[in-house]
Amino acid sequence: MKRTLLSVLACISFSTYAQIQITQANMPSINDTFRYSVSVGSNLDFKQTGANYHWDYSALSLNTQDVYKFQALTSTPYATLAFTGMPLGAIGYKIADSLGAGQFAFKNLYNFFEKKSSGWRAVGTGYTLSVLPIPAGGVYSDADEVYTFPLNYNDKDSTTFAVTTVLGNQFVQLGTLKQKGYRLNFVEGWGTITTPYGTNINCLKIKSIIFEIDSLKISTPAFNVGFPTTRVEYKWLSTTEKIPILEVLGTEVGGTFTPTQIRYRDNYRTQQGNNNGPRVSFDADKYIGTEGVDTFYFINTSRPSIGNTYKWTFTPSLGVRFIQGTSSSSARPIVIFDSAGVYSVKLEATNLGGSDDSTASNMITINKSNNNQSIAHLNASGLSVYPNPVSNTITVDAKLPFNTQYFIFDISGQMVLSGLLNENKTVDCSTLAKGTYIFILQNTNSIAYTQIIKE
């Protein structure tokens, strides 16, 4: 009996620490959600590797947390990308709420992937521009094979990718961002990994080197620039989790790897190590306005929704005016900005379980007031036309510069009318069929749009 028991234990031990294989079954599916933590300032060695290796990253810190939410293409704001070649089965997740500043700030950024038996591939992007808040994006003409299945120790592969993202949408194009390059993947280690999430988790370690050239072209004003980038990614994949147990992104120069982003699978925690503290998140009803004119409503989506005290900080603080009885400690402040500029917004929340904060850099852009109202102002305050619904002719209710163009699109994205706005600021809509349309004005400064109904 002793020999039999020892044999069984030996088999169990071998099975626990044997090499694993990663396939499509180990990738996320639609409606999956996974929490991860972000660590910063680590002095850990992420290059160490080998066969039957144990990676001990139990000392990883906790800076912030977030959740991967994998959605069907049709459940995201970018369902119309299916008409431009995006696979209908694409799986999307939001990678950022905001990136950049001003009129060309990207909002609501998504990446889209396709899961197949041959691999996990990036197939598209989705975003909304501040200057033209209509969902847009790009579809890869050459998909980025993030993983080629099955993944086994010592596997190597090299793949290319290419995607053109239109800056604008089917109505108006302001320029393009082209990204192309190639990816080298090396399954350079296997063994077990320990993080704050768990101990001795069976895993494969993948090193990826991505060489990429990004080309940005802006139509107005004319601007064209290209710049190469090289990045290194380390990922520890398991058969028990559908996102990496640990992923580290960075750069490598002269054999020295410098991490720029560290994320690991985790449970809900706070910096104090308990589960009762707040989780801060917020938004605003718009991102662009005019000094002393536009009212901004800040939307507090922090959890839990009760039992917290709040502190809002605006940088710069000059010209920030709280109205309607709200203040910097209100859960949902209402603000007018009396000075032009670009503002960052920080929200801190505290309760008996701890505290948390979140900062949206360069979130709000405030333009100078202009008595000769421009389309840039209209884009912030809302384009006004009348009558709406319209029978024959609509009139634009604003002072506009010369050479302002108008475009009218039906709900399928087809342009049905266009031209230069006349001195009376009227547009003949008598030839339009009954229905809903998008009315767009454009000049050299920016763009404004609204919805009109033909009765």
N, C-alpha and C positions, 0 to 999 in steps of 0.2 A: 504493500500500500504506500510506503514512503516513496518508492521509485515512481509510482504512478502519480502521486501528488506533486513531487518535484518536477516531473515531466510536464504536468499541466501548468504549474506555476511558471516554468521556463517558457512555455508556449505563450502564456498570457503576457509575460514580460517582453517577449520578442514582438508580439503583436502590438503592444502599446507603443513601442519605440521604432517600429518598422518604417521604411520609406512609404510615403503616401503618394497618391496620384490625384491631380486636380483636373476635373472635367466640367462640362457645362452645368452638371447637377450642383456644383459648388458655387455657382454665380447667383446674383440676386434675381428675383422674379418681380413681376408687377404686384404692387401693394405691399412689398416687403419694407420694413422700417428697421433701422439699426442705429443705436446710439454710439457715438465715438467721443473721445476726449482729445483735446489739443494740448501738446506739451511744448514748452519753449525753453531756450537756454540750456540745452542738454550738452554735457561733456562726454556722453557715452560713445563708444566705438561701434558704429553701425556697419563697418566694412568686414568685421570678423565673420568667418564662415568656414564651412567644411562639411564632411559627411558625419552623420550621427552626432551633430553638434548641439550644445545647449546654449541658447541665447538668454541671458538674464538681464531683462530690462525692467525689473521690478521697481527701480528707482525713478522711473519716468514721473514727471510732475503733472499736475492738473492745472491748466490755465483756464480753458473754457470747454464747454460741451456743445454738441449739436447732434442732429439726427439726419441720417440718409433716409429719404423717403422716395422710393422707386415707384414711378407712376406710368400708366399707359400714356402713349402719345396723346390720345384723345382726351385724357384727363388733365393735361397741361394747357397753358395758354397758347400753345403752338400747334394745335391740331391741324391748322391749314398747311403746315409744312408737308403733310402727306401728299398734297397736290404738286409739290415740287420735287418729289422723288424720295422722301423719307419713308423707310419701311414702316408699314402699318403696325407691325409688332414691336416697334422701337420702345425701349424702356428709358424714361427720362428721370433725372433728379436735379433739383436746384443746387447749383454750386456756390451761388452768392446772391445776396439781395441787391448789392450795388457795387459798381466798379467804375472808377473815374469820377469826373466832376463836370459841372456845367451842362451845356446843351448836348454834349456828346458823352454824357455819362450813360453807362449801360446799367439797366435795372432788370431784376428778375431773371438772372442768367441760369440757363439749363444746359446740360450735356445729355445727349441721347446715345444709347447703346443697343446693340443687337446681340442676342444670345443664340449661338448655333453650336452644333456638335463639333464644328471645326475651330470655334474660338469665340472670344468676347471682344466685340469690335465697337469702336466709336464711330457713329454714323451721322451725327448732326449736332448743331448748336441752336439755342434759342435765346432771345434777349429782347428787351424793349429799350429804345433810345429815349432819353429825356426830351429831346427836341421834337420827337415824332412818336408819341406813345401808342403805337400800334404794334402788336406782336410781330416779330420777324426772326430771321435766323439763316442758317446755311446747312446744306446737305453735303456730306463728303462725296467727292467724285472718286476718291480712292480711300476706302475705309481704313481706319487705324486699328490694326490688330493688336490690341493691348495684351491679350494672351492667345496663344495658339494651342489648341487641345489635341491630345491629353498632355498635361505638363508632368514631366518626370525629371528626377535629378540628372544633371548634366545635359539637359536639352538646351539647344541654342537655335535661335531663328532671327531672321532679318526681314523686315517688312517696310513698305513705303506707305505714305498717306498724303492726302491733299484735300483741302476744303476751302471754298470761297464763300465768305459771309458778306452778304449785301448790307451796307449801312443804310437802312431805310426799310422799305417793304415793297409790296407789289404796286403800290401807288406812286411812290417817289423814291428815287435812289440818290443818296448823297455821296456814295463812294463804295469801296470794297476793302475787305481785309482778306488777304490770301495767305494761307498757311500750308506749307508743304515740307516734307522731310522724310526721314526714315528712323525706324526704331530697331535697336538691337536688344534682344532678351537673352539672359543667361540664367538658367536654374542652377545656381552656384552652391546651394547648400540644402541639407535636410536634417531634421532632428526635432528638438522641442524648444519652445519659447515660453518665457515667464514674463508677464507684464502685470500691472495693477489689476487687470481684468481676470487673469487666471494663471495657473502654474502648469508647467510641463505639457503644453498643448502641441500635439504633433503638427508639423508644418514643413513646407518647402519655402526656401528663400529665393526670390527672383530679383536680379539686378537688371534694370533697363537703362539704356543710354539713348536719349532722344536728340537727334540733330534736326533743327527746324529753321526755316527761313520764313519770316513774317513780312508781308508787303502790304503797306497801308496806302490807299489812294483816296483822296478827298476831292470831290469835283469842284466845290466852291467853298473857300478859295482853292485854287489848284495846288495840290500838295501830294507828293508821292515819295515814299521812303521805304527802304527795305532794311531789315536788320536780322542777323543770324542769332540763334540761341542754342545752347547745349545744356541739357539738364540730366541729372541722374536720379533714378527712383529705386529705392529698395522696398520690397514688399514681402511680408511673411504670410503665406496663404495656408489655410487649414481646410479640412473637410467638415469641420463642425461649425464654421462661421462663413457667411456669404460675402463679407467684406474682409479686407486684410486684418489680421490680428494686430499688425503694425505696418504702417507705411511711412516712409521718410523720403522727402523730396529735397534736392539740393544741387550743389555744383561740385565739381571735382577738378582741381587744378594742381598739377605737379604731384599727383598721387594723394593729395589731401582733400578729403570730402568735407564740405561744409553744409550742414542741414539748414534748409530754409523753412521747412514745414514738417511737423511731426504729429501724426494722428494715430490713435490706437482704439480698437474696439473696447467698449466699456459699458458699465451700468450707470444709472443716474446717480451722480454724486455732486457735491459742492466742494469748493476749495477747502472747506473745513472738514470734509470727509463724512458729512451726514447727508441724509436725503430730504431734509426739511427746508433747506434754504430756497430762495427764489431763483427762477431762471428768467433772465431778462431778454425781452425782444420788443421791438417797436417799429413803427412806420409812420409815414405822413400822407396826407391826402394828395399832395403834389410836391414837386421838387424844385420848381422854378417859379419865380414871382417878381414883382416890381416893388421897389422900396416904398414903404409907407402906404401901399395900396392893398396888396393881397393878404388874405388871412390864411394861416396854416393851422390845420387841426392835426395834432399828433396822436397817433393811435397806439395805445399801450396794450401789447399782447403778452405781457409777462405772466408767468405761472409760479405759484398760485395767484389767482386774480384778487384775492382779499388777504388782509393781514400784513400788507407791505407798506413801508414808507418809501417815498421816492425823492430823488434829486435829479433835476434836469440841468445840464450844463451846455451852453452854446459857446462855440469858439469861432470867431471873436465874439465877445459879449456886448460890444458897442452896438447900440441901436436895436437890441432885442426887447420887445415890449409885450408883456403878457396882458391879455384882455379878457373881458367877460368873467371877471372874478377869479381867474386862474393865476397860478404862480409857478415858481420853479419846483415846488413840492407837490403840485397837483398830479393826479394819476394821468390826466389827459389835458395837457395845457393847450391853450389857443394863443397863437403868437402872430404879431406883425413885426416885420423887420424894417426898421427905418433907415438903414444904411445899406448901400449896395456892397456886394461881396459874396464870398463863398464861405458857408458856415458848416462846421462839424457839429454833430449832436451826440451827447453822451447821456445815458440814463443809468442811474444807480438805484438798486432796490435792496431793502434790508428788512428782515423779519427775525423772529426769535431763533430760527435755524441757521442764520448766516446772512451773507450778502452776495450780490452779483452785479456786474455792470456790463454794458455793451456800448460801443462807440461806432457811429456811422460817419466815417471821414468824408468831408466835402459833400455832405448830403444835400444841402440847400444852396441854390444859386439865386441871388437877388440882383436884378438889373436896375440901372438907374431909371427914374421916371422920365417919360418923354411925352410932352404935350402933343406932338405929332405921332400919335400912337402907331407903333410898328407891329409887324407880325410877331416879332419876338415877345412883345407884351401880350398880344392876343393869345399866343400859345399858352401863356401862363394863366391868364384870366378867363379864357374861354372865348372862342370865336362866336360872335353873335350875328345871325342873319334873320330877316323877317320878310314876309310872313312864313311861318313854319308850323304846320304843313303849308306847302306852296301849291298854287294852282298854275300860275304862268310865270311870274317873275319874282325873284328874290333880290333883296337889297342887303349889302354888307354894311353893318352898323359900326363903322370905324373910319378914322383918317388913315389913309394908306399911301405909301410912296408910289411913284410912277413905276411902270413896268411890273406890276404885280400880276402874276398868272393865277388862273383858277383851273382846277381839275375836278371832275365829278366822276366817281366810280360807283358801279352797282355792287351788290353784296357778294357777287362772285369774283370781284376784283377786276372787271373789265372797265376800261375808261370809256365813258359814253359822251362826255362833253369836255372841251378845254378851250382856253383862249386867254387874251389879256383882259383884265378887268377894266371896264370903261370908266370915264370920268364921273358918271352917275353912280358907279359902284353897283350896278345891277347885272343880273345874269338871266337870260331867257331860258326857262325850264319847260316851256310848253310842249316840247317834243318828247319829254321823258314819259315813260310808262309809269303807271301807279306803282309805288313801292318805296323802299328805303335806300338811301344813297349816302356816300361819304363825299363831303364838299371840302376841298383843300385849297388853301392859298399859299403861294410860294413867291418869295423874292430873294435877293442876294443875301439877306440877313438870316432868315430862318423860315419856318413853316408853321402853319396853323390849320386845324381841321375841325369839322363838326359834322354831325349827322343831320340830314334833311329828309323830309318825307314828302313825296309827291302824291297829291290826292286827286 
